Amino acid sequence: RGSESIVYTNNSPDDLHSVVVHLHQNLHQEGVVRNRAQKLTGGIHLSSAEFNGLELIERGSSREVGYRINGTRMYITLPEPIKSGSQATFTFSWSFEVPEAGAPRIGQDGEIFFVGYWFPQMAVYDDVNGWKADAYMGNGEFYADFGSYNVSLTVPEQFIVGGTGDLVNAKDVLTSVTLDRLQKAKTTDNVIRVVTKEDLGKATLTSPTGTLTWKFHAENVRDFAFATSDKYLWDATRAKVAEGSYKNIFAFYRPEMAAWARSAEFARFTIEYLSTMFFPYPYAHMTTAEGVIGGGMEFPMITHIGGGRNDRGLFGVTFHEIGHMWFPMIVAQDEKEYTWMDEGLTSYNTAEGSSEFWKQDSWTAEGQGYYRIAGTGDEVEPMRHGDLYPLDGGARGLASYNKPAVALNALRGIVGQERFSLAYKEYANRWKFKHPQPYDLFNTFNDVLGSDYDWFWTTMFFTTWTLDQAIANVDESSSGVTITIEDKGLSPFPAPVTVTYANGETATASIPVSAWLSGQRSAQLKFKAGSVVRVEIDKDQFLPDVDRSNNVWIK
């Protein structure tokens, strides 16, 4: 149960006569529209709602001052508008039952409570849609505004709490031994065991009431979540995000989760890697919390990750969930409507980080799920609302996660690593703490790269067209070698060709994408005369070609 006060600033040029509030916990209410099976707990129970001190009453119509609830959304008709540039205060009191393990993204198993989307939360009023408040149906995730949070969480003593924000009253809840270890972790690159198995049951202070209140403060975050348990071990270290700048790394997990002893190490690598790739991680800490879901889920400054994994499995999900701190927790894309904008970009980043950490290429075609579904009737395009994917099969995952990652890798191959990195970093910096649309991503790349790549964005994000380039003919003569390339698919891409001569010499040339855009189905490249022993399209294999069997010609 909880209560909250929201000070809402209307930064838009419009006077707001009504507002929309998310009640995400109503996903677990009987009768609410869902596209994913849920534990039914009755949803959220509002005991009070006020606007500027005036009590709001539930109404049956939006024409009356008060509120009405439709599934996971609360529509409030205001007694007076919130004028442009002014503020208003909303207060709510509520309660709900935390779902058992098996609920998406949150839950409890009797030992661990991971609590997310747990409070009435203002919807986004943006300059593209006005109020953007799609229902929470289970699959599609969230779209939220930035704010500052002061949160007090009262839990049983000996429960460790990790959450969004800085713990501002550590001396009121932690023992001196725990505090000393925590302080040491801020000054060393080693992983410090702040709470060990031997410390369980005596890591916090005690109180006459049997409870302690943990207080957190967070600036400029788009959500707040927390994890708590009296079974948690606590590891800590630090990550260097810029010269002379360090951030705390925390890991909470149960003793039997052996791989989690490396969680802090994995989290530190991720924060440092992505701070270099985009911009320095801005918040005071990053926390990983072992929990009760099968996969992982991100919230600002904290991730929730299912526990039973080996080292590689834990690294992958840790990097991915922490990667979401950049997309969409800071570059605050609408992940509900455009799932690929956070999942696809983060999947690309994860492949890059995994390649660096394990020193093993992550971009082999065998490792990319896109190729297993591309060209089949099961594939759908990425530019589809997150709640409108087919409910069975792998179409949603591949369209949202893997295909956009494969697409970005292809674009990198086309324009080169340096130019790609410059454009990608510019997008992140240009749109941090803002709400970009897909076209802002496309246009930023076009802008920085200095060319119109709309053929690429259209092909990879709006269609299910496939690429299939083939070597149709190799003709040797005294005047030179002529290579004929056939475009057998619908996706237009440049065709880079490498020719290898009998003496070991190689030569490269490329058919520009303009050839295919003009309607040609075949095109030729001329090379100098000589005895050719091998011809290959896309030797570095960065293009999303669905049939590489016709990409190589061998004499």
C-alpha positions, -999 to 999 in steps of 0.1 A, spaced: 0 0 0 12 35 -6 4 72 -11 20 97 -33 20 134 -42 28 144 -78 38 179 -87 31 181 -124 45 209 -145 28 217 -178 58 224 -201 36 224 -232 21 255 -249 -14 241 -243 -37 246 -213 -46 211 -201 -83 205 -193 -78 168 -186 -49 145 -178 -43 107 -181 -28 86 -154 -15 50 -158 -27 24 -134 -5 -4 -148 -13 -28 -120 -48 -31 -134 -32 -55 -159 -38 -81 -132 -75 -72 -128 -102 -96 -140 -118 -85 -173 -90 -61 -184 -79 -66 -220 -46 -85 -222 -24 -100 -249 -4 -121 -224 -15 -144 -197 -14 -129 -162 -18 -137 -126 -51 -121 -114 -47 -102 -82 -76 -77 -84 -55 -49 -98 -50 -15 -80 -75 -2 -54 -76 36 -52 -87 48 -18 -83 85 -26 -75 109 -54 -71 147 -53 -63 176 -76 -48 206 -58 -64 195 -26 -98 189 -41 -112 154 -38 -118 137 -71 -148 114 -74 -152 85 -98 -176 94 -126 -193 76 -154 -186 103 -180 -157 124 -190 -180 154 -192 -181 155 -154 -153 168 -132 -137 137 -116 -121 105 -129 -131 74 -148 -110 42 -151 -108 22 -183 -86 -8 -178 -50 4 -170 -58 41 -176 -74 67 -154 -88 98 -172 -92 129 -150 -114 158 -160 -101 188 -141 -122 215 -123 -98 240 -138 -71 238 -165 -34 234 -158 -23 264 -177 8 264 -199 39 268 -178 21 263 -145 20 234 -120 -6 213 -103 -5 187 -75 -21 153 -76 -23 130 -46 -33 93 -46 -36 66 -20 -38 30 -32 -30 -7 -26 -26 -39 -46 -14 -74 -41 20 -81 -56 16 -109 -81 33 -143 -76 63 -153 -97 52 -157 -133 39 -121 -138 57 -102 -165 85 -80 -152 76 -80 -115 65 -104 -88 73 -122 -56 81 -158 -46 78 -155 -9 115 -146 -6 121 -118 -31 98 -90 -40 106 -71 -72 81 -43 -75 77 -23 -107 49 -2 -124 35 0 -89 21 35 -85 -3 58 -104 20 74 -130 14 104 -153 11 96 -190 32 115 -215 18 146 -232 42 151 -261 44 174 -291 35 146 -316 5 129 -302 -8 151 -273 -17 126 -246 0 93 -255 -15 67 -232 -18 33 -248 -33 6 -225 -8 -17 -208 -18 -51 -222 12 -72 -211 34 -74 -242 41 -37 -251 61 -20 -224 61 16 -213 63 53 -223 70 76 -195 81 112 -187 111 123 -166 107 135 -130 124 137 -97 115 112 -70 116 111 -33 105 76 -22 102 61 13 99 23 15 90 6 48 100 -30 49 107 -56 76 141 -52 93 169 -74 78 153 -69 43 179 -54 20 164 -28 -5 178 -19 -39 160 6 -60 160 35 -84 177 65 -68 203 71 -41 198 57 -6 199 89 14 195 75 49 219 46 49 230 53 85 193 48 96 190 13 81 225 -3 78 249 -15 104 283 1 108 300 -31 93 277 -29 62 284 9 59 321 4 61 322 -22 33 299 -1 12 322 29 16 352 8 7 335 -4 -26 335 33 -37 373 35 -37 384 1 -53 380 -17 -86 377 -50 -66 343 -65 -60 335 -60 -23 311 -85 -5 291 -59 14 266 -85 28 278 -121 29 260 -153 36 272 -150 72 257 -116 75 222 -126 66 199 -117 95 223 -90 109 231 -67 80 206 -40 90 197 -22 121 167 -32 142 137 -12 154 110 -16 180 84 -19 152 103 -46 134 104 -24 103 128 1 87 121 29 63 146 32 34 146 66 17 156 71 -19 161 102 -41 164 102 -79 167 131 -103 156 131 -140 144 95 -142 113 82 -160 103 55 -135 110 40 -101 113 3 -92 127 -16 -62 138 -51 -51 138 -63 -15 146 -95 4 161 -108 36 179 -135 15 199 -111 -6 237 -110 -6 251 -76 -16 281 -71 -38 295 -37 -47 323 -22 -68 327 9 -90 327 17 -127 348 44 -144 324 63 -168 348 92 -176 382 105 -165 380 110 -128 343 100 -127 331 68 -110 296 53 -104 286 26 -79 278 -9 -90 255 -30 -68 244 -67 -72 217 -84 -50 213 -121 -52 206 -152 -32 235 -174 -21 226 -204 -42 228 -184 -75 265 -192 -81 270 -173 -114 258 -141 -97 291 -138 -79 302 -122 -112 272 -100 -116 289 -68 -103 318 -76 -127 295 -79 -157 276 -48 -147 308 -27 -144 320 -38 -178 286 -29 -193 285 6 -178 320 14 -188 316 0 -223 284 19 -231 297 51 -214 324 51 -240 301 41 -269 275 68 -263 278 92 -233 288 87 -196 263 70 -175 247 99 -155 233 83 -124 250 75 -91 246 38 -93 236 8 -113 220 -22 -96 213 -57 -107 187 -77 -87 182 -114 -90 146 -122 -90 115 -141 -100 111 -136 -137 124 -159 -165 142 -131 -184 151 -96 -174 135 -62 -171 149 -28 -169 140 2 -148 161 33 -142 192 24 -122 180 -11 -115 175 -43 -135 154 -74 -126 170 -107 -139 159 -143 -134 185 -161 -114 194 -196 -127 220 -189 -154 256 -198 -163 283 -171 -167 276 -164 -204 239 -164 -200 241 -140 -171 265 -117 -189 242 -115 -219 210 -106 -200 229 -83 -177 244 -63 -206 211 -62 -224 191 -50 -194 217 -24 -184 219 -14 -220 183 -2 -216 196 26 -193 206 44 -225 176 32 -246 149 40 -235 156 51 -199 176 82 -210 169 84 -248 132 80 -239 117 64 -269 81 52 -269 89 15 -264 52 6 -262 45 16 -298 80 11 -312 94 -19 -294 123 -21 -318 136 13 -308 147 1 -274 150 -37 -280 166 -35 -314 192 -9 -306 200 -26 -273 203 -60 -290 229 -45 -314 248 -30 -284 247 -63 -266 262 -81 -296 289 -56 -297 296 -58 -260 295 -96 -260 320 -96 -288 344 -74 -269 340 -92 -235 343 -128 -248 366 -119 -277 343 -138 -301 323 -125 -331 286 -122 -323 276 -115 -359 278 -148 -376 246 -156 -395 242 -188 -374 239 -167 -343 212 -143 -357 176 -155 -354 165 -132 -382 177 -156 -409 155 -184 -395 123 -165 -402 132 -140 -430 113 -147 -462 87 -168 -445 50 -160 -440 57 -157 -403 79 -126 -405 64 -92 -397 79 -57 -400 95 -39 -371 74 -7 -376 43 -22 -359 28 -13 -326 42 -34 -297 7 -48 -289 -1 -57 -325 24 -84 -332 12 -120 -337 7 -136 -302 23 -169 -312 56 -178 -328 88 -158 -328 77 -129 -351 75 -103 -323 109 -111 -309 127 -112 -342 110 -80 -356 117 -61 -323 151 -75 -312 171 -93 -339 162 -78 -372 169 -42 -361 202 -53 -347 211 -71 -380 200 -39 -398 223 -17 -378 252 -41 -384 245 -39 -421 245 -1 -421 278 -1 -402 292 -24 -429 280 -1 -457 292 32 -442 322 20 -422 327 18 -384 339 53 -379 310 71 -397 285 47 -382 297 53 -346 297 90 -352 260 90 -363 249 65 -336 266 86 -308 251 118 -322 216 102 -321 221 93 -284 234 127 -274 209 147 -295 179 129 -280 189 121 -244 163 131 -219 139 137 -248 112 116 -266 124 108 -302 102 92 -328 116 66 -353 120 94 -379 143 112 -355 166 82 -355 164 79 -393 169 116 -399 199 119 -374 217 91 -393 209 107 -427 221 141 -413 254 129 -399 261 105 -427 253 133 -452 232 111 -475 196 99 -479 194 63 -465 156 62 -467 159 32 -490 176 14 -461 151 25 -434 122 16 -456 135 -18 -465 146 -30 -430 119 -14 -408 87 -10 -429 88 -42 -449 96 -79 -448 115 -78 -481 146 -100 -482 180 -96 -498 194 -123 -521 223 -112 -543 238 -139 -565 268 -142 -588 252 -149 -622 283 -151 -644 321 -147 -644 336 -139 -679 374 -138 -684 389 -122 -715 421 -106 -725 405 -72 -719 394 -79 -684 371 -98 -661 334 -91 -661 313 -101 -631 275 -102 -634 255 -98 -602 219 -106 -600 194 -91 -575 170 -119 -568 153 -104 -538 133 -72 -531 157 -55 -507 180 -30 -524 215 -30 -510 249 -22 -525 267 -53 -537 304 -53 -526 324 -79 -547 358 -93 -540 378 -110 -567 408 -132 -559 434 -140 -586 455 -171 -589 486 -152 -578 468 -143 -545 461 -107 -554 426 -94 -546 405 -66 -560 372 -51 -547 344 -31 -563 308 -25 -555 275 -21 -574 258 9 -559 223 7 -545 212 31 -572 214 3 -597 187 -16 -580 167 14 -571 165 23 -608 148 -11 -615 177 -32 -627 177 -69 -618 213 -75 -629 245 -54 -631 281 -58 -641 315 -50 -626 347 -48 -646 381 -60 -631 415 -61 -647 424 -92 -668 439 -122 -650 432 -157 -639 404 -155 -613 400 -183 -588 373 -169 -565 346 -143 -565 325 -134 -535 297 -110 -527 299 -94 -492 331 -111 -481 328 -96 -446 292 -109 -444 276 -77 -430 246 -76 -454 214 -94 -444 215 -119 -474 192 -148 -468 209 -172 -492 247 -171 -491 251 -202 -512 250 -182 -543 274 -155 -530 306 -174 -539 320 -185 -572 350 -208 -572 368 -218 -604 
